[in-house]
Amino acid sequence: MRERLPMGELEASVMDVLWTRGGWSTPGEVHDVLGARRPLAYTSREEHAALRMGEMLTGVADRPAALSAFLRSLPADDRAQLRRLLKGKDAES
């Protein structure tokens, strides 16, 4: 079993990577740098899926078009859920 870092220490490590690299980095890039220092694990399947979605967006020239295409591909229930999340309403309602 891997030792879990206290939240403050992990946050400091992430910020250190971002400051050292300068500019911006994808979550995957930060994960790779931190993973080279010590073994890391995703805490859930959902976080891994979110990470992958973010990585995919970094590879496209027209992000708004990619996001629009993604939204059009979603079922109506998922689009409604995203609207609630963007409005700051409870994700479970």
N, C-alpha and C positions, 0 to 999 in steps of 0.2 A: 504494500500500500504506500502511496506517495504522501510525503509530508505536505500538508496544506499551509501555505503562507498566510500570515495575518493580512487582512484586507489592506491596511495601510502600507505594508511592505510591498505587496503586489502592485498597488497603484504607483508607488514610488518607482518601482522597476519599469513599469510601462512608460511613465513620464520621462525617465532617464533615457530610454530607447528613443523616444520621440525627439527629445532635445538633442541627443547625440547625432541623430540622423539628419536633423534640420528639415524644414519643410513639413510635409505630411507623409504618413505611411499608412498602408492598409492594415486592418487587423491581422491578416495573415502574415504580413511582413514583421509586425511586432511579435507575433506568436513564434515565428521562426527564430528571431534574435533571442527571445527569452528561452525558447526551447533548446537552443545551443548551450545555454548556461546551466540548465537543469531540466529534468523531464516535466512536461506540462500535460495536463489532461483537460479536455472539454468537460464542463460540468453537466451538460445535457445535450441531447440530440437537437433540441431547438436552438441552442446557442451555436452549435456547429452549422446548422442550416443557415442561420443569419449571417455567420461569418462567410460562408460560401457565396451567399447572395451579394454581399458587399464586395467580395473579391471579383465576382463576375462584372459588376458595374465599373470597376476600375479599368477594365479592358476595352471599353467602348468609347468611341469618340463623341457620340451624341447621347449623353445620359438621359435627358428628358424623353427622347424617342424610345430608348430602351425601357425606361420606367413606364411609359404609356403603353407599350406593347405588353409588358408584364401585367399591368393592371387589366388590360382588355382580355388577357388569357385567364384571369381569375374568375371563379364562380361568383355569382352575385352576393352570396353570404360572406365570402372572404372580402370582397370590396366593401361591404357594409361594415365589417369588423375593422378594416383599416380606417374608414371614416371615423368610427367611434374612437379609435386609438389616437388619430390625429387631432381630434377635438378634445382629447384629454379625458374622455369618459372611461369608466371602468371597462376593462378588456373583457370581463365576463358577462356583461349585460347584453 
